[in-house]
Amino acid sequence: MQAKATSKYVRFSPYKLRPFVNVIRGKTVEYAISWLKTCSVKRVRPIAKILLSAYHNAANKMDGVEMAELLIKEIRVDQGPIQRYYKAGAMGRAAIQRTRLSHVEVIVEKIVR
């Protein structure tokens, strides 16, 4: 049985989130949470938060499931909208600035033994 969690409009670029997601893909939820807690980078907080949300969704669906019994079947970071704004540039020009947003989706499933 599977459980899913999504988070939209995360204020980090998908290019900066994907290396962390690639490490935990295919691992257990318990391992992924412990690995993300050891990273001292602010970018791992939304990933850990959505992973815990997927675990709690699975716990509500399946009675008595532990973190070690759940496998990250799919975790995906997609490009969200780009917020554009202007800052002052050289010689009186306007320089465009971009803030890229991300959409993160996690699917966990119970390990079949």
N, C-alpha and C positions, 0 to 999 in steps of 0.2 A: 504494500500500500504506500502511496506517495502523499507528500504534503508540500505545499508551495507557499512562498512568500515573495512579495515584490516591494521594491522601494523606488519611487520615481523622484526626479529632480534633485538628485544628490549633488551637492555643490563641489564636486571634484571632477576633473577631466577623466574620461574613460581610459585614456592612455596612461594615466597615473594609477588607476585602480587595477587594471588588468594584470600586471605582474604579481600582485598579491593574490588575486583570484586564481591564477594559474597554478600557484603552489598548493592551494587547498583543494583543488578539483580532484574528485575521486577518493578523498580521504574521509574518515569518520568525522562526525560533528564534534566529538570530544577532542580529537587531535587538532582539528581546525581552530576551535575556540582557544585552546591552550597555545597554539602557535601564534595566533593573532594577538593574544595578550602579551606575548614576549616582544612583539614589535613596538618600538617607541615612536611610531609615526602616526600622525593624526588621521591619515587616510584610511587606516584599518578600522576605525571606529564604526563607520556605517556598514562595513562588510560584516563585522562581528554582530552588530545589532540586528541585521536582517537574517543572519544565520541563527541567532537565538530565536527570532520570530518564527522561522521555519521549524525549529525544534519544538517550540510551544504549540504550533499548529498541528504538528505530528502527534504530540502528547495528548492533545484534545481529541484527535481522530482515533488514535490507537491507545488503548489503556495500558499503562505501565511500561511504556517504552523508555529506554535509557538513551543517553547521548552516544554511548559507545555502540549501540545497536543500529544507529542511523548512518547511512552513507550519503555523501553529497553526490547525487546522480548527475545533476546539471547545475551549473552556476554561470550566469551570463551577465556581462556588462555591456550595455548598448549606449549609443550616443543619444543624448537628450537634446533639447533646444539649446541654442547658443544665444546668450545675452550679450548684446553689443552696446557699448557706450563710448563716449569720446572724452579724451583728456587732451590737455594742451600739448602741442608738439613744438618742434623747432620753427623759428621764424614766423610765429603767429599762426601756424597751421593747426589743424585738429587731427590727432592720431586716434585711430579706432582701437579700442580694447575689446577683447572677447573673453567671456566667462563661459566655459563649456560645462554643461550639466550631464549627468549620467542617469540611466535607468538600470537597476540591478534586479535580477530575478534568480531565485534559488529554488531547486526542487530536491527534496531529500526523500529517501526511501529506506525501508527496513531491510537489513541484511538477511538474506535467506541462507540458513545453515543446514 
